[in-house]
Amino acid sequence: MSYQTRAALIAEFRAALATDGYDVITAIYVAAIEHDADHPDEPRLMDDLRAIAAEQMAVA
């Protein structure tokens, strides 16, 4: 996954968290899980998403 694609997906995830867009959040989680499984040699996207979600929960 390119840096730009990863950054765009993370930005979309942050926006969905801010607006309680659970359908979008779920779709991004599924895409991240599939990407991580298909590309085990790349940094795990799901780890980044979990950290962002945890950060959001701590602020709220």
MORA-V457648 format. One record per helix or strand of 2 or more residues. SS is the DSSP state (alpha for helix, beta for strand). FROM is the first residue (numbers start at 1). TO is the last residue. If there is no record, write none. Layout:
((SS FROM TO) (SS FROM TO))
This chain:
((alpha 3 18) (alpha 22 38) (alpha 45 59))
